[in-house]
């Protein structure tokens, strides 16, 4: 009997567990944010009913949730009074619609039927509110356009350039550019995972499994195509990810933008970028105010920009709607489905490629030949993200974009940007080698451009024919120059030979002197030859007007090529000598005014062992206080020493490196870094587990001081 009782009790517990799981599964039909919004609106409804004695009976008091509305006792008139109160407080029809959805949620959750006249009366009320708002807009009492305004492409270009070049953290720029190209909402970008990214042919593919309009993920089965823009670095999505992965790299998190509330973080940084005088001037130029721009302005702007060229051969409204995730209605969605070519065309348009130019078909920067050495370079440039499964091909093209745009980044980024401490910026030899491996225009490659409409292919053929004609014109010009030289030589030889002939025939006597005959022959033959030659050259140049321009362009291109090759051959060596700077009459290892960069812990680990070759700075572990000209720099050197000397002390005996020994190879640094950070104490005070590769050097220095005070180390 005891065994039967235990079995029945176990079965009952299992059934209770299943019932609880069923309730949780049913609750998942709504996301937590939506549910909290509904519950907040219902609390306000309960407060409204409780404040009036005549409607206080419609509310019950719950110990857990506080006030709760008794839906079965609520009449339509009670609901209308609540909405009129909200309307009198100044809420718009869009805000009232949220409360209406909250009431629908109440009836559904409580299993109570709505009053018979509920839907009809609320429809009448909302129709009146909409007409009232339209009348207010007509008389200028309300803004003509509700919500945030869309970004024009010019404003988007300026904002992207500003976020990249005037802000040290590349998060905001990357978030903005990816959101524009995906044409999606901010929360979709915030939830991007590494597994959503891939590369195919010439496009970066990003999948969005779930959207606001497709909560079950039945329609968003195909990835979106994003294209690099080799001519516009500030709006290139591949370059945006390339710079972001240099600074923010956390392989233990499956999110690209790791951390909570990344969409609100972006909104805050976006507003911060619109407060100074330059931003106000740009806003006035486009007829905007800072309050008109928000995170959703990016999605609105990219959709508007993609549709604006429809009359001139742009993408169809169906392709744009499918990429934005807009609903087309049951009938259209049944027959108008996703097609890769349409999405590829939209992707090229929103990436900023000029639609009416052969450059619309530009290929991304890439390496035609990939070998094991190149893959090792990817792991060296992106030591953390390269460890994520499936990211190797994406990072390969990110590194190609970095190499292609390196000079632009070097000229435009702030001096304190973490880009200047990345392996590519610290190693001129690596940069030269990768540049030599990049694909150059005109070279053969297996990559083919996708998403190209027919008119762009025609423009490409016309451009190729024009280039071929220019090359032929240049060859004709060379022939003319050679012919001119030969005719000039022939003219001189004729005069000399005729003079010799006259001398042999004794024409020097009488009135036929040698000088007269020579002058006469030279004038006659010279005039004839000059006239014929000039007439011939003039006729050819009138037929080929591009001769002079083609020749000059070819000469300039050759000169620039020679100068660039000479400059490239003069790069620094990979080894940095100590005491290579001089100030205050002494040789030092650091330049005067040097400041330690604000980098994450792993980048600091690389600088500690290998320094920055491009800046001429030796390994940071060899620096001394006398090398620092600023008091703050000497303090930072002390912090760096305390951090990395402590990390070295955590290594096993066989992994430690003597002060005068050769530093470990670059491919060994990550393994040593992992072994050292695994020995650090766990910070139980923090609300989350710290990712040591992402924290800054100064943060760990502060933690070390706290741990010493707490006797944890």
C-alpha positions as CSV (number, residue, x, y, z in Angstrom):
1,X,0.0,0.0,0.0
2,X,2.9,2.4,0.7
3,X,4.4,1.7,-2.7
4,X,1.0,2.3,-4.4
5,X,0.6,5.5,-2.4
6,X,4.1,6.7,-3.4
7,X,3.5,5.8,-7.0
8,X,0.3,7.8,-7.0
9,X,1.9,10.7,-5.3
10,X,4.7,10.7,-7.9
11,X,2.3,10.6,-10.7
12,X,0.3,13.4,-9.2
13,X,3.5,15.5,-8.9
14,X,4.4,14.8,-12.5
15,X,0.9,15.9,-13.6
16,X,1.2,19.1,-11.5
17,X,4.6,19.7,-13.2
18,X,3.1,19.2,-16.6
19,X,0.2,21.5,-15.8
20,X,2.7,24.2,-14.7
21,X,4.7,23.7,-17.9
22,X,1.5,24.0,-20.0
23,X,0.8,27.3,-18.3
24,X,4.3,28.6,-19.0
25,X,4.0,27.5,-22.6
26,X,0.7,29.2,-23.1
27,X,2.1,32.4,-21.5
28,X,4.9,32.4,-24.1
29,X,2.4,33.5,-26.8
30,X,3.2,37.0,-25.6
31,X,6.7,38.3,-25.0
32,X,7.5,39.7,-21.6
33,X,7.7,43.3,-22.7
34,X,4.2,43.2,-24.3
35,X,2.7,41.4,-21.2
36,X,4.2,44.1,-18.9
37,X,2.8,46.8,-21.1
38,X,-0.7,45.3,-20.9
39,X,-0.5,44.8,-17.2
40,X,0.6,48.4,-16.7
41,X,-2.4,49.7,-18.6
42,X,-4.7,47.4,-16.6
43,X,-3.3,48.8,-13.3
44,X,-4.1,52.3,-14.5
45,X,-7.7,51.1,-15.3
46,X,-8.0,49.6,-11.9
47,X,-6.8,52.8,-10.2
48,X,-9.3,54.8,-12.2
49,X,-12.2,52.6,-11.1
50,X,-11.0,52.5,-7.5
51,X,-10.9,56.3,-7.3
52,X,-14.6,56.7,-7.8
53,X,-17.1,55.1,-5.2
54,X,-19.6,54.4,-8.0
55,X,-17.1,52.1,-9.8
56,X,-15.1,50.8,-6.8
57,X,-17.0,47.5,-6.9
58,X,-15.4,46.7,-10.3
59,X,-12.0,46.2,-8.5
60,X,-10.8,43.6,-6.2
61,X,-7.7,43.7,-4.1
62,X,-5.1,41.0,-4.7
63,X,-2.2,40.6,-2.2
64,X,0.3,39.7,-4.9
65,X,-0.7,42.1,-7.8
66,X,-2.5,44.7,-5.8
67,X,-5.7,46.1,-7.6
68,X,-7.3,43.8,-10.2
69,X,-10.3,44.5,-12.5
70,X,-13.3,42.3,-12.4
71,X,-13.9,42.0,-16.1
72,X,-17.3,40.4,-15.9
73,X,-18.8,43.4,-14.1
74,X,-17.3,46.1,-16.4
75,X,-19.8,47.8,-18.8
76,X,-19.0,49.4,-22.1
77,X,-19.9,52.8,-20.6
78,X,-17.3,52.3,-17.9
79,X,-14.6,51.6,-20.5
80,X,-15.6,54.7,-22.5
81,X,-15.3,56.9,-19.4
82,X,-11.8,55.6,-18.9
83,X,-10.8,56.3,-22.5
84,X,-12.3,59.8,-22.3
85,X,-10.3,60.5,-19.2
86,X,-7.1,59.4,-21.0
87,X,-8.1,61.5,-24.0
88,X,-8.6,64.6,-21.8
89,X,-5.1,64.0,-20.3
90,X,-3.6,64.6,-23.8
91,X,-2.9,61.0,-25.0
92,X,-2.9,60.4,-28.8
93,X,-4.9,57.8,-30.6
94,X,-1.8,55.6,-30.9
95,X,-1.4,55.6,-27.1
96,X,-5.1,54.9,-26.6
97,X,-4.8,51.9,-28.9
98,X,-2.3,50.4,-26.4
99,X,-4.9,50.6,-23.6
100,X,-7.4,49.0,-26.0
101,X,-5.1,46.1,-26.5
102,X,-4.7,45.8,-22.8
103,X,-8.4,45.5,-22.3
104,X,-8.6,42.8,-25.0
105,X,-5.8,41.0,-23.1
106,X,-7.9,41.2,-19.9
107,X,-11.0,39.6,-21.5
108,X,-8.9,36.9,-23.1
109,X,-7.0,36.0,-19.9
110,X,-10.1,36.0,-17.6
111,X,-12.2,34.1,-20.1
112,X,-14.9,36.7,-19.9
113,X,-17.0,37.7,-22.9
114,X,-17.1,41.3,-23.9
115,X,-20.4,43.3,-23.6
116,X,-22.5,43.0,-26.7
117,X,-22.1,46.6,-27.7
118,X,-18.4,46.8,-26.8
119,X,-16.7,46.6,-30.2
120,X,-19.3,48.8,-31.9
121,X,-19.1,51.6,-29.3
122,X,-15.3,51.6,-29.1
123,X,-15.1,51.7,-32.9
124,X,-17.3,54.8,-32.9
125,X,-15.2,56.4,-30.1
126,X,-11.9,55.8,-31.9
127,X,-13.2,57.1,-35.2
128,X,-14.2,60.3,-33.5
129,X,-10.7,60.6,-31.9
130,X,-9.0,60.1,-35.2
131,X,-11.1,62.8,-36.9
132,X,-10.5,65.1,-34.0
133,X,-6.7,64.6,-34.3
134,X,-6.9,65.2,-38.1
135,X,-8.7,68.4,-37.5
136,X,-6.0,69.5,-35.0
137,X,-3.4,68.8,-37.6
138,X,-5.3,70.8,-40.1
139,X,-5.4,73.8,-37.9
140,X,-1.7,73.5,-36.8
141,X,-2.5,72.4,-33.2
142,X,-0.7,69.1,-33.6
143,X,2.3,68.0,-35.6
144,X,1.5,66.9,-39.2
145,X,3.4,63.7,-38.8
146,X,3.2,61.5,-35.8
147,X,6.2,59.6,-34.5
148,X,9.8,59.9,-35.5
149,X,10.8,61.2,-38.9
150,X,12.7,59.2,-41.4
151,X,16.4,59.8,-42.1
152,X,17.4,61.0,-45.5
153,X,20.3,59.2,-47.0
154,X,22.5,62.3,-46.8
155,X,21.7,62.7,-43.1
156,X,22.4,59.0,-42.6
157,X,25.8,59.4,-44.3
158,X,26.7,62.3,-42.1
159,X,25.5,60.6,-38.9
160,X,27.4,57.4,-39.7
161,X,30.6,59.3,-40.5
162,X,30.2,61.2,-37.2
163,X,29.6,58.1,-35.1
164,X,32.6,56.4,-36.6
165,X,35.1,59.2,-36.6
166,X,34.0,61.3,-33.5
167,X,33.2,58.5,-31.0
168,X,35.8,56.2,-29.5
169,X,33.4,53.3,-29.1
170,X,32.4,51.8,-32.5
171,X,29.2,50.2,-31.1
172,X,26.8,53.0,-32.1
173,X,28.2,53.2,-35.7
174,X,28.0,49.5,-36.2
175,X,24.5,49.3,-34.7
176,X,23.3,52.2,-36.9
177,X,24.8,50.8,-40.2
178,X,23.5,47.3,-39.7
179,X,20.1,48.5,-38.8
180,X,19.9,50.7,-41.9
181,X,21.0,47.8,-44.2
182,X,18.7,45.2,-42.6
183,X,15.8,47.7,-42.6
184,X,14.6,46.2,-39.3
185,X,13.7,47.3,-35.8
186,X,16.3,48.1,-33.2
187,X,15.4,45.1,-31.0
188,X,16.0,42.8,-33.9
189,X,19.6,44.2,-34.3
190,X,20.1,44.0,-30.5
191,X,19.3,40.2,-30.6
192,X,21.6,39.3,-33.5
193,X,23.7,36.2,-32.8
194,X,26.9,35.0,-34.3
195,X,25.0,32.0,-35.7
196,X,22.8,34.5,-37.7
197,X,25.8,35.7,-39.7
198,X,27.3,33.9,-42.8
199,X,29.0,34.8,-46.1
200,X,28.0,33.7,-49.6
201,X,29.8,34.9,-52.8
202,X,29.9,38.7,-52.5
203,X,27.3,39.2,-49.8
204,X,27.1,39.1,-46.0
205,X,24.0,37.1,-45.0
206,X,22.1,37.9,-41.8
207,X,19.0,36.0,-40.7
208,X,16.3,37.4,-38.5
209,X,14.3,34.4,-37.3
210,X,11.5,36.5,-35.5
211,X,10.0,39.9,-36.0
212,X,7.1,41.9,-34.6
213,X,5.0,41.1,-37.6
214,X,6.1,37.4,-37.7
215,X,6.1,36.2,-34.1
216,X,6.2,32.5,-35.0
217,X,9.0,32.9,-37.6
218,X,7.0,31.3,-40.5
219,X,7.8,34.0,-43.1
220,X,11.4,35.1,-42.2
221,X,13.0,31.9,-43.4
222,X,15.5,33.5,-45.8
223,X,18.5,35.6,-44.9
224,X,19.0,39.3,-45.9
225,X,21.8,40.2,-48.2
226,X,24.2,43.0,-47.1
227,X,26.9,44.4,-49.4
228,X,30.2,46.1,-48.7
229,X,30.6,49.6,-50.1
230,X,34.3,49.9,-51.1
231,X,33.8,53.6,-52.1
232,X,31.9,54.8,-49.0
233,X,33.7,53.6,-45.8
234,X,31.4,55.3,-43.3
235,X,28.3,53.4,-44.6
236,X,29.9,50.1,-45.4
237,X,28.3,47.4,-43.2
238,X,31.2,45.0,-43.5
239,X,33.7,47.6,-42.4
240,X,31.4,48.5,-39.5
241,X,31.5,44.9,-38.3
242,X,35.2,44.7,-38.9
243,X,36.0,47.7,-36.7
244,X,33.4,46.6,-34.1
245,X,34.9,43.1,-33.8
246,X,38.4,44.7,-33.1
247,X,37.1,46.4,-30.0
248,X,34.1,44.3,-28.8
249,X,34.8,40.6,-29.0
250,X,33.3,38.2,-26.5
251,X,33.2,34.6,-27.8
252,X,31.5,33.3,-24.6
253,X,28.3,35.3,-25.5
254,X,26.4,34.2,-28.6
255,X,25.1,37.7,-29.1
256,X,27.0,40.0,-31.5
257,X,26.0,43.1,-29.3
258,X,26.4,41.4,-25.9
259,X,24.8,43.0,-22.8
260,X,21.3,44.0,-21.8
261,X,19.1,46.7,-23.4
262,X,21.4,47.3,-26.4
263,X,18.6,49.1,-28.3
264,X,18.3,51.7,-25.5
265,X,22.0,52.1,-25.3
266,X,22.0,52.9,-29.0
267,X,19.1,55.4,-28.6
268,X,20.9,57.2,-25.9
269,X,24.2,57.4,-27.9
270,X,22.2,58.6,-30.9
271,X,20.7,61.5,-29.0
272,X,24.1,62.4,-27.5
273,X,25.5,62.8,-31.1
274,X,22.8,65.4,-32.0
275,X,23.4,68.0,-29.3
276,X,26.4,70.1,-30.5
277,X,26.5,73.0,-32.9
278,X,27.5,70.9,-36.0
279,X,24.6,68.5,-35.4
280,X,22.2,71.4,-35.1
281,X,23.4,72.9,-38.3
282,X,22.8,69.6,-40.1
283,X,19.4,69.2,-38.6
284,X,18.4,72.6,-39.8
285,X,19.7,71.8,-43.2
286,X,17.3,68.9,-43.4
287,X,14.5,70.6,-41.6
288,X,14.6,68.4,-38.5
289,X,14.9,68.8,-34.8
290,X,16.8,66.6,-32.4
291,X,13.5,65.2,-31.0
292,X,12.5,64.1,-34.6
293,X,15.3,61.6,-34.8
294,X,15.2,58.3,-32.9
295,X,16.3,54.7,-33.4
296,X,13.2,54.0,-35.6
297,X,14.2,56.9,-37.9
298,X,16.8,54.6,-39.3
299,X,14.4,51.9,-40.3
300,X,11.9,54.5,-41.8
301,X,14.7,56.2,-43.7
302,X,16.1,53.0,-45.3
303,X,12.7,52.0,-46.4
304,X,12.0,55.4,-47.9
305,X,15.4,55.5,-49.6
306,X,14.9,52.0,-51.2
307,X,11.5,53.0,-52.5
308,X,12.5,56.4,-53.8
309,X,14.1,55.1,-56.9
310,X,11.3,52.8,-58.1
311,X,10.4,55.1,-61.0
312,X,14.0,55.1,-62.2
313,X,14.7,51.3,-62.2
314,X,14.9,50.8,-58.4
315,X,13.7,47.8,-56.5
316,X,10.0,46.8,-56.4
317,X,7.8,47.7,-53.5
318,X,7.2,44.0,-52.9
319,X,11.0,43.3,-52.4
320,X,11.3,46.3,-50.1
321,X,8.2,45.2,-48.1
322,X,9.5,41.6,-47.7
323,X,12.9,42.9,-46.5
324,X,11.3,45.3,-44.0
325,X,8.9,42.6,-42.8
326,X,5.8,44.6,-43.7
327,X,2.6,42.7,-44.0
328,X,1.2,42.5,-47.6
329,X,-2.2,40.9,-46.7
330,X,-3.2,37.3,-46.9
331,X,-3.8,37.3,-50.7
332,X,-0.6,39.1,-51.7
333,X,1.5,37.1,-49.2
334,X,0.1,33.9,-50.7
335,X,1.3,34.7,-54.2
336,X,4.2,37.2,-53.8
337,X,7.0,35.3,-52.1
338,X,10.6,36.0,-51.3
339,X,13.1,35.8,-54.1
340,X,16.9,36.0,-53.6
341,X,17.5,38.3,-56.6
342,X,15.0,40.9,-55.4
343,X,16.5,41.0,-51.9
344,X,20.0,41.2,-53.4
345,X,19.0,44.2,-55.4
346,X,17.5,45.9,-52.4
347,X,20.6,45.1,-50.4
348,X,22.9,46.8,-53.0
349,X,20.6,49.9,-53.1
350,X,20.5,50.5,-49.3
351,X,24.2,49.9,-49.0
352,X,24.8,53.2,-50.9
353,X,26.0,51.9,-54.3
354,X,25.1,54.5,-57.0
355,X,22.2,52.9,-58.9
356,X,22.9,54.7,-62.2
357,X,26.6,53.9,-62.4
358,X,28.8,50.9,-63.3
359,X,30.1,51.1,-59.7
360,X,26.8,49.7,-58.6
361,X,28.3,46.2,-59.5
362,X,31.4,46.8,-57.4
363,X,32.8,43.7,-55.7
364,X,33.8,43.8,-52.0
365,X,37.4,43.9,-51.0
366,X,38.5,40.2,-50.8
367,X,41.4,37.9,-51.1
368,X,41.2,35.8,-54.4
369,X,43.5,33.1,-53.0
370,X,42.9,31.8,-49.4
371,X,45.6,29.6,-47.8
372,X,46.5,28.4,-44.3
373,X,48.7,31.5,-43.7
374,X,45.8,33.8,-44.5
375,X,43.6,31.9,-42.0
376,X,46.3,32.3,-39.4
377,X,46.3,36.0,-40.1
378,X,42.5,36.1,-39.4
379,X,43.1,34.4,-36.1
380,X,45.8,36.9,-35.3
381,X,43.8,40.0,-36.2
382,X,40.6,38.6,-34.5
383,X,41.9,36.3,-31.8
384,X,38.7,36.0,-29.9
385,X,35.8,36.1,-32.5
386,X,37.7,33.7,-34.8
387,X,37.1,31.0,-32.1
388,X,33.3,31.2,-32.7
389,X,32.1,28.4,-35.0
390,X,31.1,29.5,-38.5
391,X,32.7,33.0,-38.3
392,X,35.9,32.3,-40.2
393,X,34.6,33.3,-43.7
394,X,32.9,36.4,-42.3
395,X,36.0,37.5,-40.6
396,X,38.1,36.9,-43.7
397,X,36.1,39.5,-45.6
398,X,36.1,41.8,-42.5
399,X,39.9,41.7,-42.5
400,X,39.9,42.4,-46.3
401,X,37.8,45.6,-45.7
402,X,40.1,46.7,-42.9
403,X,43.1,46.4,-45.2
404,X,41.3,48.2,-48.1
405,X,40.2,51.1,-45.9
406,X,43.2,51.2,-43.6
407,X,44.5,54.6,-44.8
408,X,41.1,56.2,-44.6
409,X,40.6,54.8,-41.0
410,X,44.1,56.0,-40.1
411,X,43.4,59.5,-41.3
412,X,39.8,59.9,-39.9
413,X,39.6,58.0,-36.6
414,X,40.4,59.7,-33.3
415,X,43.9,59.2,-32.0
416,X,42.7,57.3,-28.9
417,X,40.7,54.8,-30.9
418,X,41.4,51.2,-30.1
419,X,41.8,50.5,-33.8
420,X,45.4,51.9,-33.6
421,X,46.2,49.1,-31.1
422,X,44.9,46.2,-33.2
423,X,47.5,43.7,-34.6
424,X,47.0,45.1,-38.1
425,X,47.9,48.6,-37.1
426,X,50.8,47.5,-34.9
427,X,52.5,45.4,-37.7
428,X,53.4,47.3,-40.9
429,X,54.9,44.1,-42.3
430,X,51.6,42.3,-41.9
431,X,49.7,45.2,-43.5
432,X,52.0,45.2,-46.5
433,X,51.7,41.5,-47.1
434,X,47.9,41.5,-46.8
435,X,47.7,44.5,-49.2
436,X,49.7,42.6,-51.8
437,X,47.2,39.7,-51.6
438,X,44.0,41.9,-52.0
439,X,42.1,41.7,-55.2
440,X,42.7,44.7,-57.5
441,X,40.3,46.0,-60.1
442,X,40.9,44.4,-63.5
443,X,42.4,41.2,-62.0
444,X,40.6,37.9,-62.5
445,X,38.6,36.5,-59.6
446,X,36.1,33.7,-59.0
447,X,33.8,36.1,-57.2
448,X,30.8,37.3,-59.2
449,X,28.6,40.3,-58.5
450,X,25.0,39.4,-57.5
451,X,21.8,41.6,-57.4
452,X,22.7,43.5,-60.6
453,X,19.8,44.8,-62.8
454,X,20.2,44.7,-66.6
455,X,20.8,48.4,-67.1
456,X,23.9,48.3,-64.8
457,X,25.3,45.5,-66.9
458,X,24.7,47.6,-70.0
459,X,26.5,50.6,-68.4
460,X,29.4,48.3,-67.4
461,X,29.7,47.2,-71.1
462,X,29.6,50.8,-72.3
463,X,32.3,51.7,-69.7
464,X,34.5,48.8,-70.8
465,X,34.1,49.9,-74.5
466,X,35.0,53.5,-73.6
467,X,38.1,52.3,-71.7
468,X,39.1,50.2,-74.7
469,X,38.6,53.1,-77.1
470,X,40.7,55.3,-74.7
471,X,43.5,52.8,-74.8
472,X,43.5,52.6,-78.6
473,X,43.5,56.4,-78.7
474,X,46.6,56.4,-76.4
475,X,48.3,54.0,-78.8
476,X,47.5,56.2,-81.8
477,X,48.9,59.2,-79.9
478,X,52.2,57.4,-79.3
479,X,52.4,56.6,-83.0
480,X,51.8,60.2,-84.0
481,X,54.5,61.4,-81.6
482,X,56.9,58.9,-83.1
483,X,55.9,59.9,-86.6
484,X,56.4,63.6,-85.8
485,X,59.9,62.9,-84.6
486,X,60.8,60.9,-87.7
487,X,59.5,63.5,-90.1
488,X,61.5,66.2,-88.3
489,X,64.6,64.1,-88.7
490,X,63.7,63.5,-92.4
491,X,63.3,67.2,-93.0
492,X,66.7,68.0,-91.6
493,X,68.4,65.1,-93.5
494,X,66.8,66.3,-96.8
495,X,68.2,69.8,-96.4
496,X,71.7,68.5,-95.6
497,X,71.7,66.0,-98.5
498,X,70.5,68.6,-100.9
499,X,73.2,71.0,-99.8
500,X,75.9,68.4,-100.4
501,X,74.5,67.7,-103.8
502,X,74.6,71.3,-104.8
503,X,78.2,71.6,-103.6
504,X,79.2,68.7,-105.7
505,X,77.7,70.3,-108.8
506,X,79.6,73.6,-108.3
507,X,76.5,75.8,-107.8
508,X,78.4,78.1,-105.6
509,X,79.4,80.5,-108.4
510,X,77.4,83.3,-109.8
511,X,74.1,84.4,-108.3
512,X,73.3,80.8,-107.2
513,X,75.3,80.9,-104.1
514,X,75.4,78.1,-101.6
515,X,73.6,80.0,-98.9
516,X,70.8,81.1,-101.2
517,X,70.1,77.6,-102.4
518,X,70.2,76.1,-98.9
519,X,67.8,78.8,-97.7
520,X,65.4,78.3,-100.5
521,X,65.3,74.5,-100.3
522,X,64.9,74.6,-96.5
523,X,62.0,77.0,-96.7
524,X,60.2,75.1,-99.4
525,X,60.7,71.6,-98.0
526,X,60.2,72.7,-94.4
527,X,56.9,74.5,-95.1
528,X,55.5,71.6,-97.1
529,X,56.4,69.0,-94.5
530,X,55.2,71.1,-91.6
531,X,51.9,71.8,-93.3
532,X,51.3,68.2,-94.2
533,X,52.3,67.0,-90.7
534,X,50.2,69.5,-88.8
535,X,47.2,68.9,-91.1
536,X,47.5,65.2,-90.5
537,X,47.8,65.6,-86.7
538,X,44.9,68.1,-86.5
539,X,42.6,65.7,-88.5
540,X,43.5,62.8,-86.2
541,X,43.0,64.8,-83.0
542,X,39.6,66.1,-84.2
543,X,38.5,62.5,-84.8
544,X,39.9,61.3,-81.5
545,X,39.3,64.2,-79.0
546,X,40.3,62.1,-76.0
547,X,43.9,61.6,-77.1
548,X,45.5,64.2,-74.9
549,X,43.3,63.3,-71.9
550,X,44.1,59.6,-72.2
551,X,47.8,60.2,-72.5
552,X,47.9,62.6,-69.6
553,X,45.8,60.2,-67.4
554,X,48.0,57.3,-68.3
555,X,51.1,59.3,-67.4
556,X,49.6,60.5,-64.1
557,X,48.6,56.9,-63.2
558,X,52.1,55.6,-63.9
559,X,53.7,58.4,-61.8
560,X,51.3,57.7,-58.9
561,X,51.9,54.0,-59.1
562,X,55.7,54.5,-59.0
563,X,55.4,56.8,-56.1
564,X,53.1,54.5,-54.1
565,X,55.4,51.5,-54.7
566,X,58.4,53.6,-53.6
567,X,56.5,54.7,-50.4
568,X,55.4,51.1,-49.7
569,X,59.0,49.9,-50.0
570,X,60.1,52.3,-47.3
571,X,57.9,50.9,-44.5
572,X,59.4,50.3,-41.1
573,X,60.9,47.0,-39.9
574,X,59.0,44.7,-37.6
575,X,61.4,45.2,-34.7
576,X,61.1,48.2,-32.4
577,X,64.3,49.5,-30.9
578,X,64.2,50.9,-27.3
579,X,65.0,54.5,-26.6
580,X,64.0,55.6,-30.1
581,X,62.6,59.0,-29.0
582,X,64.4,62.0,-27.6
583,X,63.1,64.8,-25.4
584,X,64.5,66.8,-22.5
585,X,68.0,66.0,-23.8
586,X,67.7,62.2,-23.2
587,X,66.8,59.1,-25.2
588,X,63.4,57.6,-24.2
589,X,61.2,54.6,-25.1
590,X,58.0,56.7,-25.5
591,X,57.3,59.9,-27.4
592,X,56.7,63.1,-25.4
593,X,53.1,63.5,-24.4
594,X,52.3,59.7,-24.8
595,X,49.1,58.4,-23.1
596,X,48.2,54.8,-22.5
597,X,45.3,53.7,-24.8
598,X,41.9,52.7,-23.3
599,X,41.7,49.1,-24.6
600,X,40.3,45.8,-23.4
601,X,42.4,43.4,-21.3
602,X,43.4,41.1,-24.1
603,X,44.6,43.9,-26.4
604,X,46.5,45.2,-23.4
605,X,48.1,41.7,-23.0
606,X,49.3,41.9,-26.6
607,X,50.7,45.4,-26.1
608,X,52.4,44.3,-22.9
609,X,54.4,41.6,-24.7
610,X,54.9,43.1,-28.2
611,X,54.2,46.8,-28.1
612,X,53.1,48.8,-31.1
613,X,55.4,48.5,-34.1
614,X,53.6,51.1,-36.2
615,X,54.0,53.8,-33.4
616,X,57.5,52.8,-32.6
617,X,56.6,51.8,-29.0
618,X,58.4,48.8,-27.6
619,X,56.7,46.1,-25.4
620,X,55.0,47.8,-22.5
621,X,56.7,45.5,-20.0
622,X,60.0,47.2,-20.8
623,X,58.9,50.7,-20.1
624,X,60.1,52.7,-17.1
625,X,58.8,55.8,-15.3
626,X,61.5,58.0,-16.9
627,X,59.9,57.2,-20.3
628,X,56.7,59.0,-19.3
629,X,56.5,62.8,-19.7
630,X,53.1,63.1,-18.0
631,X,52.2,62.5,-14.4
632,X,48.9,60.7,-15.4
633,X,50.9,58.5,-17.8
634,X,53.2,57.4,-15.0
635,X,50.1,56.5,-12.9
636,X,48.7,54.5,-15.8
637,X,52.0,52.7,-16.2
638,X,51.8,51.7,-12.5
639,X,48.3,50.3,-13.1
640,X,49.4,48.4,-16.2
641,X,52.4,46.9,-14.3
642,X,50.1,45.8,-11.4
643,X,47.7,44.1,-13.7
644,X,50.0,42.3,-16.0
645,X,52.6,41.4,-13.5
646,X,49.9,39.9,-11.4
647,X,48.6,37.9,-14.5
648,X,52.2,36.7,-15.2
649,X,52.4,35.6,-11.6
650,X,49.3,33.5,-12.0
651,X,50.9,31.5,-14.8
652,X,52.4,28.1,-14.1
653,X,56.2,27.9,-13.7
654,X,56.8,26.4,-17.2
655,X,54.7,29.3,-18.8
656,X,56.5,32.2,-17.1
657,X,58.9,34.3,-19.1
658,X,62.0,36.0,-17.7
659,X,62.3,39.8,-17.9
660,X,65.3,39.5,-20.4
661,X,63.9,36.6,-22.4
662,X,62.3,36.6,-25.8
663,X,58.5,37.3,-25.4
664,X,56.1,34.5,-26.4
665,X,55.0,34.2,-30.0
666,X,51.7,36.0,-31.0
667,X,49.9,32.7,-31.6
668,X,50.7,31.6,-28.0
669,X,49.3,34.8,-26.3
670,X,45.7,33.8,-26.2
671,X,46.4,30.4,-24.5
672,X,48.6,32.2,-21.9
673,X,45.9,34.8,-21.4
674,X,43.2,32.2,-20.8
675,X,45.3,30.3,-18.3
676,X,46.1,33.5,-16.3
677,X,42.5,34.9,-16.2
678,X,41.1,31.5,-15.2
679,X,42.9,31.9,-11.9
680,X,41.4,35.3,-11.1
681,X,38.8,35.4,-8.3
682,X,35.1,35.4,-9.2
683,X,33.4,38.8,-8.6
684,X,30.3,37.8,-6.5
685,X,29.2,41.4,-6.0
686,X,28.6,42.0,-9.7
687,X,25.1,41.1,-11.1
688,X,26.7,39.2,-14.0
689,X,29.8,37.0,-14.6
690,X,32.7,39.2,-15.8
691,X,34.2,38.5,-19.2
692,X,37.9,39.1,-18.7
693,X,38.6,39.6,-22.4
694,X,36.1,42.5,-22.5
695,X,37.0,44.5,-19.3
696,X,39.5,47.3,-19.6
697,X,42.9,47.3,-18.0
698,X,42.0,50.0,-15.6
699,X,38.9,48.1,-14.5
700,X,41.0,45.1,-13.5
701,X,43.5,47.4,-11.8
702,X,40.6,48.7,-9.6
703,X,39.4,45.2,-8.9
704,X,42.9,44.1,-7.9
705,X,43.0,46.9,-5.3
706,X,39.6,45.8,-4.0
707,X,40.6,42.2,-3.8
708,X,43.8,43.0,-1.9
709,X,41.7,45.0,0.6
710,X,39.4,42.0,1.0
711,X,42.3,39.6,1.2
712,X,41.1,37.7,-1.8
713,X,44.5,37.7,-3.4
